[in-house]
Amino acid sequence: MLDVRRLRLLRELSRRGTIAAVAEALTFTPSAVSQQLAALEREAGVALLERTGRRVALTPAGIALVGHAEAVLERLEQAAAELAAARTGLTGTLRIGAFPTATRVLLPPALAALAGEHPALEPMVEELDPAEVAPRLRTGDLDVALVHEYDFVPAAPDLALDTLPLLDEPMYLATPASAGGVGDALAGCRDEPWILSTPGTLCHAMTVRACQAAGFAPRVRHHVDDFGTVLAMVAVGQGVALVPEFGAADPPGGVRLTPLPMRRRTLVAFRRGAAGHPAIAAFTAALRACSPVTAPRA
């Protein structure tokens, strides 16, 4: 009989590529991960791994087993959801991941509504960039998360996860009001200094790719993640930036916001098979009931 915990390790190895990365993600020692994978090979009766330098590659049998592991883990999530639905009332913790503007704009009213409907449910929120969400959901550190994607940065497919659309936001080019018009929007800012988010985040990738699509590479002056701070720096002439509707909800004086033909989409993400879990369904319903309807500025 194949051990489910070892199947999870094999799945993580297929994504991360090294024993060390799997160990760090799951707070194991590398030797413990190696031992568990060796035990899985003995259970399977066939080689699942082969070393290529410092990395470990899956054999064809290992790749096939990962596919079966995805199906097995999905069915286990479905079983857990059905058992939770059979209980009376929602109790326990619900571990939620969310990006900063969602934490500020979307979560407070949704959590208030959730508390009113299910007072015994204890939501626990962790703020993080959407790029960090997928591994945290797969390993069980999170139950559900709010993630976003941009027109120029679509979400990478992950067979272990499902998403439900929540809302769309328009995007704006933020420029100092004193700078006058920007002409052809992005292209008109090719010579301006830019304020970008931290490298490795989706927001950073979005700005870089949007500028590349406009025919130039942004000349980066600052890396700032908080959109309120970004707008404050734009207002004093420190650069230009791209911001979503939620990030531009209360701009300071001295900032011009020019609408762009770009969108940011917010989605609810969870492990595949968990859509029917009553806590996740209740959280999603609260979000949909409380989410504001955004529209481009006049």
C-alpha positions in Angstrom: 0.0 0.0 0.0 1.4 3.4 -1.0 1.7 5.9 1.9 -0.2 9.2 1.2 2.3 11.3 3.1 5.1 10.0 0.9 3.0 10.7 -2.2 2.8 14.3 -1.1 6.6 14.4 -0.8 6.9 13.0 -4.3 4.5 15.6 -5.7 6.4 18.4 -4.0 9.7 17.0 -5.4 8.2 17.1 -8.9 7.6 20.8 -8.5 10.7 21.9 -6.5 13.4 19.8 -8.1 15.6 19.2 -5.1 15.4 17.3 -1.8 16.6 20.4 0.0 13.8 22.6 -1.4 11.2 20.0 -0.4 12.7 19.7 3.1 12.7 23.5 3.6 9.1 23.8 2.4 7.8 21.1 4.7 10.2 21.8 7.7 11.8 18.3 7.4 15.5 17.5 7.3 16.8 16.5 3.8 17.8 13.1 5.2 14.2 12.5 6.4 12.8 13.4 3.0 15.3 11.1 1.3 14.4 8.3 3.6 10.7 8.7 3.0 11.1 8.8 -0.8 13.3 5.7 -0.6 10.6 4.0 1.4 8.0 5.0 -1.3 10.2 3.5 -4.0 10.3 0.2 -2.0 6.5 0.3 -1.7 6.2 1.0 -5.4 8.7 -1.7 -6.3 10.2 0.4 -9.1 12.7 3.3 -9.4 10.9 6.6 -9.1 13.9 9.0 -8.9 17.2 9.5 -10.7 19.9 12.1 -9.7 21.2 14.6 -12.3 23.8 16.6 -10.5 22.3 18.3 -7.5 18.8 17.9 -8.7 16.6 14.9 -8.6 14.6 13.9 -11.7 11.5 11.7 -11.7 11.6 8.5 -13.8 8.7 7.9 -16.2 7.2 5.7 -13.4 7.7 8.6 -10.9 6.0 11.0 -13.3 3.1 8.6 -13.7 2.8 8.2 -10.0 2.6 11.9 -9.4 -0.4 12.0 -11.7 -2.1 9.3 -9.6 -1.1 11.2 -6.5 -2.9 14.3 -7.7 -6.1 12.2 -8.1 -5.8 10.5 -4.8 -5.2 13.8 -2.9 -8.1 15.4 -4.6 -10.4 12.5 -3.5 -9.1 12.9 0.0 -10.0 16.6 0.0 -13.5 15.7 -1.3 -13.8 13.1 1.5 -12.7 15.7 4.2 -15.2 18.2 2.7 -18.1 15.7 2.9 -17.2 14.8 6.5 -17.1 18.4 7.5 -20.5 19.0 5.9 -22.0 16.2 8.0 -21.1 17.9 11.2 -23.4 20.4 12.9 -22.2 24.0 12.5 -18.8 25.3 11.4 -16.1 25.2 14.0 -12.3 25.2 14.1 -9.8 27.3 12.3 -9.8 28.5 8.7 -6.3 29.5 7.5 -6.6 32.3 5.0 -3.9 33.8 2.8 -4.4 37.2 1.1 -2.4 39.9 -0.7 -2.2 43.3 1.0 -4.9 45.3 -0.8 -7.3 42.3 -0.4 -6.5 42.2 3.3 -7.4 45.9 3.6 -10.4 46.2 1.3 -12.0 42.7 0.9 -11.4 40.8 4.1 -12.7 43.1 6.9 -16.4 43.1 5.7 -16.2 39.5 4.7 -14.8 38.4 8.0 -17.4 40.4 9.9 -20.2 38.7 7.9 -18.6 35.3 8.4 -18.4 35.9 12.2 -22.1 36.8 12.2 -23.1 33.6 10.4 -20.6 31.2 11.9 -19.4 32.5 15.3 -17.6 29.3 16.2 -15.4 29.4 13.0 -12.0 31.0 13.7 -10.5 32.6 10.6 -6.7 33.2 10.8 -5.3 35.6 8.1 -1.7 35.7 6.8 -0.7 38.4 4.4 1.5 37.3 1.5 2.2 37.8 -2.2 0.1 35.5 -4.5 3.4 34.0 -5.8 3.8 32.3 -2.4 0.3 30.9 -2.2 0.4 27.7 -4.3 3.1 25.9 -2.3 1.5 27.0 1.0 -1.9 25.6 -0.1 -0.4 22.4 -1.4 1.5 21.7 1.8 -1.6 22.5 4.0 -0.3 25.6 5.6 -3.3 27.5 4.2 -6.9 26.3 3.6 -7.9 29.1 1.2 -6.4 32.2 -0.3 -7.1 35.3 -2.2 -4.8 35.6 -5.2 -4.7 37.9 -8.2 -3.5 37.8 -11.8 -2.9 40.4 -14.4 -3.5 40.6 -18.1 0.3 40.3 -18.7 0.9 37.8 -15.9 -1.6 35.0 -16.1 -1.6 32.4 -13.3 0.5 29.3 -13.9 -1.6 26.2 -14.0 -1.3 24.0 -10.9 -3.1 20.6 -11.0 -3.3 20.5 -7.2 -5.4 23.7 -7.0 -8.7 25.1 -8.1 -9.8 28.8 -8.2 -13.1 30.7 -8.4 -13.3 34.2 -9.9 -14.3 36.9 -7.5 -13.9 40.3 -9.2 -12.0 42.4 -11.7 -10.3 45.8 -11.2 -9.2 48.4 -13.7 -5.5 49.4 -13.7 -4.2 53.0 -13.7 -1.0 54.8 -14.7 0.0 57.0 -11.7 1.9 60.1 -12.7 2.7 63.4 -10.9 -0.1 65.9 -11.7 2.6 68.6 -12.3 4.1 66.5 -15.2 1.1 67.3 -17.4 -0.3 64.8 -19.9 1.5 61.5 -20.7 0.5 61.3 -24.3 0.2 57.7 -25.3 -0.1 56.5 -21.7 2.6 53.9 -21.1 4.7 54.7 -24.1 4.7 58.4 -23.0 6.5 57.4 -19.8 9.4 55.5 -21.4 11.9 58.1 -20.2 10.4 58.5 -16.7 11.8 56.8 -13.5 9.6 54.0 -12.4 8.4 52.7 -9.0 8.0 48.9 -9.0 7.2 46.3 -6.4 9.8 43.9 -5.1 11.3 41.6 -7.8 9.8 38.2 -7.7 6.2 39.5 -7.0 3.4 39.4 -9.6 3.1 43.2 -9.4 6.7 43.6 -10.4 6.3 41.2 -13.3 3.1 43.0 -14.4 4.8 46.4 -14.7 7.9 45.0 -16.5 5.8 43.1 -19.0 3.3 46.0 -19.6 6.2 48.3 -20.3 7.8 45.8 -22.6 4.5 45.4 -24.5 4.6 49.2 -24.9 8.1 49.0 -26.5 10.5 49.8 -23.6 12.1 48.5 -20.4 11.2 50.6 -17.3 14.1 52.5 -15.7 13.5 51.5 -12.1 14.3 54.0 -9.3 12.4 52.5 -6.3 11.1 49.2 -5.2 8.0 49.7 -3.0 5.2 47.2 -2.3 2.6 49.3 -0.5 0.5 51.1 -3.1 -0.2 54.0 -0.7 3.5 54.6 -0.3 3.9 54.3 -4.1 1.3 57.0 -4.7 2.9 59.3 -2.0 6.2 59.0 -3.9 4.5 59.6 -7.2 3.0 62.8 -5.8 6.4 64.2 -4.9 7.9 63.4 -8.3 9.8 60.3 -7.5 8.5 58.3 -10.4 5.5 56.8 -12.1 3.8 53.5 -11.4 1.0 51.1 -12.3 -1.6 50.7 -9.6 -4.9 48.7 -9.4 -8.2 50.2 -8.4 -8.0 49.1 -4.8 -4.5 50.4 -4.5 -5.6 53.8 -5.8 -8.8 54.2 -3.8 -7.6 57.3 -1.9 -4.8 58.9 -3.8 -3.0 61.9 -2.4 -3.1 65.3 -4.0 -0.7 65.8 -6.8 -1.3 62.4 -8.5 -2.9 61.9 -11.9 -4.5 58.5 -12.5 -4.9 57.5 -16.2 -7.0 54.4 -16.9 -5.3 51.7 -18.9 -6.8 48.8 -21.0 -5.5 46.4 -18.3 -7.2 44.5 -15.5 -6.3 42.8 -12.3 -8.4 39.8 -11.5 -8.9 38.5 -7.9 -9.7 34.8 -7.4 -10.3 32.5 -4.5 -7.9 29.6 -4.4 -8.0 26.3 -2.6 -6.8 22.7 -2.9 -8.6 20.7 -5.7 -11.4 18.8 -4.2 -12.0 21.2 -1.3 -14.6 23.4 -3.1 -17.4 21.7 -1.2 -15.9 22.1 2.2 -18.5 24.1 4.2 -15.9 26.5 5.7 -14.4 27.4 2.3 -17.9 27.7 0.8 -19.0 30.0 3.6 -15.9 32.2 3.3 -16.4 32.4 -0.5 -20.1 33.3 -0.1 -19.2 36.0 2.4 -16.6 37.5 0.0 -19.0 37.6 -2.9 -21.7 39.2 -0.7 -19.4 41.9 0.6 -17.0 42.6 -2.3 -17.4 46.1 -3.8 -18.2 46.5 -7.4 -15.3 48.4 -9.0 -15.6 50.6 -12.0 -13.1 52.8 -13.9 -12.8 56.3 -12.6 -14.5 59.1 -14.6 
